[in-house]
Amino acid sequence: MNFLCERNFAWYIATVFTRNSILFCLYTIKNEYLRRLSTNEIKKQFMEKIIYGVADTLFGACTVAFSQDKVFSAGFYCDEKRTVEEIFRRVGKVVAERDDLKATEITQELLSNTGRVSLHPNGSEFQQKVWKALCEIPFGTTTAYSEIAAKIGKPKSIRAVANAIGTNPIALFIPCHRVIRIDGSLGGYRWGVDLKEKILEWEQSTLKNGNNRQL
């Protein structure tokens, strides 16, 4: 089932290390398509080979797992073993090959919003609703877990919503970092609260300086 994740334009900067220089990639995301895939569907689509690799960004090394133009995992994993374990956990025992150059190219495609790369998170119908709601949080702002619960029509399911946010398989591009506690504290973040704070500060600073604009 395809559904359109509509959000305000969001600008990010990523640093991509090349042989002689660092390329700063400024990008905007207007629309993203998130497709709900079952584990069996992922296995079928990615039967040939799953590629994963590390792309350097402004927020650190981001590990991306994909097949062709379909990204199903992105995160700030600390080591290769955990990355492979995450792939196997999501889609079973498959052929996984590391290619940092290709991962960097895929990340650039996402950052540039070319439309040639799509997000394919694997999750339940409930999780998909939560992740879609995350994509609708305006750039440079935050919202509370309870507000996400209300948005998807489950105001009493705050804990379940928090769990779905915590299992978001595509960090940064599905902005779970924009959800905080109702008292204003940051709450948790799968990749560390320090990183969450850094991303939020950057977004807010970028918005304040007028770098977030609609084209």
Helices and strands as residue ranges (DSSP letters): E 2-17, E 22-35, H 39-45, E 50-57, E 60-67, E 70-75, H 80-91, E 96-98, H 100-112, E 118-119, H 125-135, E 143-144, H 145-151, H 158-166, G 176-178, E 179-180, H 193-208
